Amino acid sequence: MRPPEVSIAGFAAAVGSLAAMVSFEEAVLSPKPGLVDPNGSGSHADMNWTTFVKGASALAPHWRDQALIGARCSYYKPLDGLAACLRAKGQEMERVMFGATDGVNTHKGLIFALSLILGAFGRCFAKQDCSTVRILATASEIISPSVLSEFEIIKLKEGRNERLTNGEKIFARCGVGGIRTEAANGFPSLILGLEALEGAIARGASLRDAALAALLVIMRECEDTNIIHRAGVDFWRGEYKEKVSATLHNFNPLKPSGYEPLLDLDRLLIARGASPGGAADLLACTLFVYRSKITDNSFENHLMGRLKV
């Protein structure tokens, strides 16, 4: 039986608000190596923290729609149809973002990743199976066919010497698919980041410091095409991975004043003009999954007891 419409609307409002909240949580988190935060613009010459907040503010009312699409499309659309609906809304969100930031890309990667997770969440809600594992697996099922198709198209375009985007060039030359590969594989870096976040909190760390530890884990694990585009694939595969691993080893989230390892990494990334924007997007998604797990009781009236996390 189809859940009552009010239940779907309440669910979408709740998780949409969470999505907006974590986009701001990621924005205010500091110190984030190479990234925009309240202390500076990191490796970005085209934006500052105010620009970033403008982008997040403009997107805030739109996240709920992706959850609505996931829940409603579950009744009459196959997964490729759901992917197309999410993509269309995502393109609208990109236009809203660019309008608010005077053409600066602050959240394009997050729009893709978090919209997909919200759509998967909505589909799982409609099917009354909202475990974290099921949500991320559903996200993979939704996007995998289109990702494989896109990669085949890139190969054809390269063979015909057609113009490629920066992300397409990186895939064609390096075989690195970035956030699309991450999503198609069920967000493995997010899962590792979530384990690091929850583990640090369980040991007594604040959410801020646990999130910084999670960011470092995600930086080490994910295919970050932002780093490759700005500093090259050799830097990403070599010095970057080494420095991030060393920083993760030296940063103790249980010592709130011990940020020097992060600041050292920040100086290196700024000097190289490298920004781990892909990792930052995945951190926001990680915070969303974490928040949806720990706050489900506060949604009880909206979700009618359907969430199982």
N, C-alpha and C positions, 0 to 999 in steps of 0.2 A: 504493500500500500504506500502511496506517496505521502510523505510527511506533510503536515499542515503547512500552508504557505507562511504563516506567522512564525513557525519554528525555523524555517529556512531564513527568513528575514532577520530574525533575532540572532541566529548563528552567524550570518554574514556580518552583521553590525558588530558583534563581539570580536570575531577574529580580524575584521577590518581595522578595528580600533587597535588591536594588538600589533598588527602590521605597521600601522602609522607610528605607534609608540616605539617599536624597535628601530625604525629608521632614524628616529631622533636619538635613541640611546646610542646607536653606532656613531652618530654625528658628534655627540658630546664626549665620547670616550677619548681619553688621552693618557699618556702620549702614544700615538699610533705612528710607527715608523713609516716615513715617506708619504703619509696621508694627511688630508685636511682634518684638522681638529681645532678646538678653541685656542690652541697655542700657536697656530700658524697654518700655512698652506701646504706644508710638506713639499713634495716635488712638483706641485701644480702652479704654473705661472698664470693660468687662465681663470682661476677661481680662488675664493677665500671661504672662510667658515660661513659668512653671511650668505654667499651664493649657495652653499650647500644646504643651509637651512631653508632658503627660499624654495629650492627644489623639493625638499622633503615636505614642506608645508603645502605646496601645490598638489602633491601626490596623495596627501593624507585622506581626502574624501573618496578616493577612487579604489583603494584596496578592497573594500567590501564587495565591489562589483565582480572582482575575479572569483571570490568565494561563491557569490550568487551564481555566476556562470557555471562553475563546477557542479553545484548542487542541482541546478535546473537542467543543464545539458545532460545530466546522467539519465534522464528519462526518455530522451528522444534523439540523442546524438551518439554516434560511435566515437571512439577516442580521437580519431583524426579530426572529426568535426569539433570536438571539444578543444583540441589544440588550436584550431583555426579561430574559434571564438575568443580564446584567451589571447591569441596573437593580435587580433583586431583591437581588443580593448587595450592591450599593451602599447600598440602604436598610437592610440589616442592619448594614453598617459605620457608617452614620449613627447607628443606635441604640447601637452600641458606643461611638462617640465621645461622644455626649451623656451616656452613663452614666459615662464617665471624667472628663468636664469639668463635671459638675453642670449639664448643660443648655446649656452655652456652645458656640456653633458655631465651632470652630477650623479645620475642614478640609472642610466640605461641598463647596466648589467643587473642591478637590483630589480628593476621592473620585470626583466625576463625571469629571473630565478624565483623571486618571491611570488610573482603572479602564478607561476607554475605550481608552487607549493600550495598556494591558496586554492587554486582550481582543483588540485588533487584532494585537498582537505574537504572542499565542498562535495566532491564526488563521494568520498568516503563517508561523510556525514549523511548523505542521502542513502547510502547503503548500510548505515549504522555499524561501521567498522572504522573507528578513528584512532587506532594505535599508530604511534610514530612510524613503526616499520611499514605498516600498510600505506600510510600517506606518502612516504618517500618512494616506496615501490610503485605506487600509482602514478606519481609524478614521472618516474622513469617510463612507465608504460604509455603515458600520454605523449611524451616528447620523443621517444626513441625513433619511431618511424620517420618523423620529419627531419631529425638530426642526420640520420643515415642518408636521407634523400638530399639534404643540403650539402653534405660532404661529397656525394657523387657529382652534384652540379658544379661544385668548386673544381673538381678534377677535370670536368669537361671544359669549364671556362678557362682553366689554365692551359689545357691542350690547344684551345683556340686563341690563346694569347689575348683573352678578353680582360678588361680592367677588373681588378679584385679589390675588395675592401681590405683594411689592415688585418682584420681577423681572418679573412679568407687567405691572405698572403701567408700568414703565420701557419695556418693549417697546411697549405699547399707546399710550403718550403720545409716545415719542421715536423709536420704530423701532429701538432698540438691543437686540440679542439677547444680548450678553455672551458668556459662555463657550460657550453652545450654538451661536451663530453661528460662533465661533472653531473649534469642533470640526467643525461641518458643512462648513466651508471648508477643512479639512485643516490646521488650526493654523498659519496664516501668521505670526502674531506669534511663535510658538515657533521657527519656522524662522529668522526674523530675529534672535531672541535667541540661537539656537545659532550663527549666523554671527558675531555680536558676541563671544560667549564664546570660540569657537575662534580668532577673529582676534586677540583680546587675548592669549590664551595663546601663540599663535604668535609674538607680538611680545615675549614675555617676562614678561607679567603673571602674578601668582599666580592660582590658581583663585578665591580669595576676591574679588580685585579685578576679575577678568574676569566673575565672576557678578554683581557690583554693576553693571558696565557693561551686562551683558545685561539685568538688571532694568530699568534706565532705558530701554533700547530697547523692551522689552516694554511698559512703562508708556506710552511715547509712542504705540505702535502699536495696542494692544488696546482693545476695547470693555469698559471696566471699570465694570460696573454698581454695584460697591461705592462708587466715587467718586460716581457719579450719585446713588445713594440717599442718601449722607451729605451731599453738598455741592451737588447740583443739576447738571442737564445743561449749563447755561450755563458754570458753573465748569469742568466737564470739557472742554467744547469750546474754551474760551477760555484763561483764566489757567493752568489745570492743564497743558494741552498746551504752552503757552509756557514755563512754568517747568521742566517736565521736559526739554524740548528744550535750554534754556539750561544746565541741570545736566549733561546728557549732553555738551554742548560743553565745559564747564569741568572736568569730572571726567576725570582722566588715570589709568587703571588701572595705568600703569607707574610711578606715584609713590605708593607705599603710604601715605604720610602725608597725601595730599591729599584728605581727606574733607570739607573745609569746604563745598563745593558740595552734597553730600548732606545735611549737617547743616542748611544753610540751607533746603533743600527740606523736610526733616523738620519744621522749625519752622513753615513755612507750612502744611503739611498738618495738623499738630496743631492749629494755630489755627483751621483751617476744619473740624476734626473729620473729615477725609477720609482714608480708608485704601485704598490700591491692592491690596486683597486678591485681586482677579482676576489682577493681574499677578504677585503672589507665587505663586499656584497654577501659573501658566504657567511661572514660573521653575523651580519644582520639577520640572515635566514636562520642561523643557529640560535640566536637570541629569540627569534619568533618561536621556534620549536620548543625551546626551554620554557618560555613564558606560557605557551599553550598547555604545557604539561603541569606547571605548578599553579596555574590560576583557573583550572577547569571548574573547581567548586564554585567560584564566583560567577560562572556562566550558567549555573544550574537552571535558572528560570528560562534562560534563552535556549539552552540546548536540550532541555527536557530529559536530562540524564542520559543522553545518547553517547556522549564522549567516553571512550575507554582508552586511557593512556597509561 
